[in-house]
């Protein structure tokens, strides 16, 4: 299963090692046609309406080249960063889920130097939650996709990865979806507002 977000309605995007505008991810031409009109600035007043892109990536990609904010991390560190980002969202949402927060803290060990970057990104996406999208590269391990899906405060449509399993993050909705999908084939899922 693969998420196909509608970038035309996104004011804020966090890309986790996903070159959704380039050749590394599927639907790049559709993604580009949807996302890039939000980057046009024809008058000074347009700058305030422009969408914002945060990119965490292992090497410079087309998406990273377009990003307003770019953080270079190895692909193997994206899972830890995703946990750090989600912990920042939990704080912003006022969640009191201590076991989950503690688990995310242990997963994000070694990311302390990126704390400010993650905090600012999480704050921006949280404040614009109805028009924010988090995408993860198709090559990343299942736990990253589950962490992306678990960006609970964000109201944007997300499609869970039913194969993902991270201790402490299991939820009945993932188990239910996994059971429902057993034996079914989905060719394409559109996620729109």
C-alpha positions in Angstrom: 0.0 0.0 0.0 1.3 3.5 -0.8 -0.1 6.9 0.3 -0.9 9.3 -2.5 -1.3 12.6 -0.8 -2.9 15.6 -2.4 -0.1 18.2 -2.4 -2.3 20.9 -3.9 -4.0 21.3 -0.5 -0.8 21.2 1.6 0.4 24.4 3.1 3.1 22.6 5.1 5.0 19.5 4.1 7.6 17.4 6.0 9.5 15.1 3.7 11.3 12.3 5.5 13.9 11.2 2.9 11.2 11.3 0.2 12.1 12.8 -3.1 8.4 13.2 -3.9 9.2 15.9 -6.5 12.0 13.9 -8.1 12.6 10.6 -9.8 13.0 8.5 -6.6 9.4 8.3 -5.6 6.3 7.3 -7.6 3.9 9.9 -8.9 6.6 12.6 -9.1 5.1 14.4 -12.0 1.6 14.5 -10.4 3.2 15.6 -7.1 5.1 18.4 -8.8 2.0 19.7 -10.6 0.1 19.7 -7.3 2.8 21.2 -5.1 4.7 23.7 -7.2 1.8 26.2 -7.8 1.9 26.9 -4.1 5.5 28.1 -4.6 4.8 30.8 -7.1 5.5 34.3 -5.9 4.4 36.9 -8.4 3.8 39.8 -6.0 5.2 40.5 -2.5 1.8 39.6 -1.0 2.1 36.1 -2.5 5.1 35.3 -0.2 2.8 35.0 2.8 0.6 32.5 1.0 3.4 30.3 -0.2 3.5 26.7 1.0 6.5 25.6 3.2 8.6 22.5 2.7 10.8 20.9 5.4 13.1 18.2 4.1 15.1 15.6 6.1 17.2 13.7 3.6 20.4 11.7 3.2 21.6 13.4 0.1 20.6 16.4 -2.0 17.5 15.7 -4.0 15.2 17.7 -6.1 12.8 18.0 -3.2 15.6 19.1 -0.9 16.7 21.7 -3.4 13.2 23.2 -3.3 12.9 23.0 0.5 12.7 26.1 2.7 14.3 24.1 5.5 16.6 21.2 4.9 18.3 18.8 7.4 20.9 16.3 6.1 20.8 13.0 7.9 21.8 9.5 7.0 18.9 7.3 6.0 19.6 5.1 9.0 19.0 8.2 11.3 15.5 9.1 9.8 13.7 6.7 12.2 15.3 8.3 15.2 14.5 11.8 13.8 10.9 10.7 13.1 10.5 9.6 16.8 11.9 13.0 17.9 9.5 14.9 15.6 6.5 12.8 16.9 7.6 13.5 20.5 7.5 17.2 19.8 4.0 16.9 18.3 2.9 15.1 21.5 4.2 17.9 23.6 2.4 20.5 21.5 -0.8 18.5 21.7 -0.7 18.4 25.5 -0.6 14.6 25.5 0.0 12.9 28.8 0.9 9.6 27.3 4.1 9.0 29.3 4.8 5.5 28.1 4.6 6.6 24.5 6.7 9.7 25.1 9.3 7.6 27.0 9.4 5.1 24.1 9.8 7.9 21.5 12.6 9.4 23.7 14.5 6.1 23.7 14.0 5.8 19.9 15.3 9.3 19.3 18.6 8.9 21.2 21.4 10.6 19.4 19.1 13.2 17.8 19.6 15.8 20.6 21.5 18.2 18.3 18.5 18.4 16.0 16.1 19.2 18.8 15.5 22.9 17.8 15.0 21.9 14.1 12.5 19.3 15.0 10.7 21.6 17.5 10.3 24.4 15.0 9.1 22.0 12.3 6.6 20.4 14.6 5.3 23.7 15.8 4.7 24.9 12.2 3.0 21.7 11.1 1.0 21.6 14.3 -0.2 25.2 14.0 -1.3 24.4 10.4 -2.4 20.9 11.1 -5.4 20.9 8.8 -3.2 21.6 5.8 0.0 19.7 6.7 1.4 16.5 5.2 4.2 14.2 6.4 5.6 11.9 3.7 8.3 9.2 4.1 10.5 7.7 1.4 9.3 4.3 0.1 12.8 2.9 0.8 12.6 3.6 4.5 11.8 0.8 7.0 8.3 0.2 8.2 8.8 1.8 11.7 9.3 5.2 9.9 6.0 4.8 8.1 4.3 4.0 11.3 5.8 7.0 13.1 4.7 9.1 10.1 1.2 7.8 10.4 1.2 8.3 14.1 1.6 12.0 13.8 -1.6 12.1 15.8 -2.3 15.8 16.2 -2.1 16.4 12.5 -5.5 16.3 10.9 -4.2 15.7 7.3 -5.2 12.5 5.7 -2.7 9.7 6.2 -2.7 6.1 5.1 -1.2 3.6 7.6 1.4 1.0 6.7 -0.3 -2.2 7.9 3.0 -4.1 8.0 4.7 -1.7 10.4 5.2 -2.8 14.0 6.9 -0.7 16.7 6.6 -1.8 20.3 4.6 0.7 22.3 2.9 2.3 19.3 0.5 -0.5 18.5 -3.0 0.6 18.0 -6.3 -1.1 17.4 -6.8 0.9 14.2 -3.6 -0.5 12.7 -4.5 -4.1 13.8 -8.0 -3.6 12.4 -6.7 -2.3 9.1 -4.2 -5.1 8.9 -6.9 -7.7 9.4 -9.3 -6.0 6.9 -6.5 -5.9 4.3 -5.5 -9.5 4.7 -6.1 -11.1 1.3 -7.1 -7.9 -0.4 -5.2 -5.9 -3.1 -5.4 -2.1 -3.3 -4.0 -0.6 -6.4 -4.1 3.1 -5.4 -5.2 5.1 -2.4 -5.9 8.8 -2.9 -5.5 10.9 0.3 -7.2 14.3 -0.1 -8.9 16.9 2.1 
